[in-house]
C-alpha cells in the first residue's frame, strides 16, 4: 500500500512584509532612545567569537555580557509597560522559601518493604497528605490483596 500524497498550499511571505508585522510603530508606550530592535554590540564581534559566546559562554570582549543583559532588560521593561497599557496582567510568582535546616525530615512513610522512608518538606503538608505519600511510596497496602511483589494474585484458593 502506497502512501497518498497530501495536498498542501504554501504561501510565500516576502521578508519585507514579514518585518511589517513586527514593527516598532505598533508600540503605544515610549521606547527609550537608542534601544534597537536587535542587539548591536558596542565593539565588532566575529562569527567565531559569537560561537564561543553561545557555546562556551566566553565573552567576545569584556563588558559584552553586561551590554546584552542591559539591552534585554530594557526590552523587558518596554514589553511589560506595553502589556500594562494593553490592559494585560503580569503575574510574578513569589519566590520559593526553603527551610533553614534541609536535613530535618518532616516525617516518614513506609515503603513496600515496610521500611521507614524520610520525607522532607513542610510538616503541615506532610501531615495532611500522609496517606497519599504512603501510597505513592508503596506502603499502606497500596496493592490491596493482589500484591504482584509477593506472589499473591488476590484470588482466594
Secondary structure, 3 states (H helix, E strand, C coil): CCCCCCCCCCCCCCHHHHHHCCCHHHCCCCCCCCCCCCCCCCCCCCHHHHHHHHHHCCCCCCCHHHHHHHHHHHHHHHHHHHHHHCCCCCCCCCCCCCCCCCCCCCEEEEECCCCEEEECCCHHHHHHCHHHHHHHHECCCCCCCEECCCCEECCCC
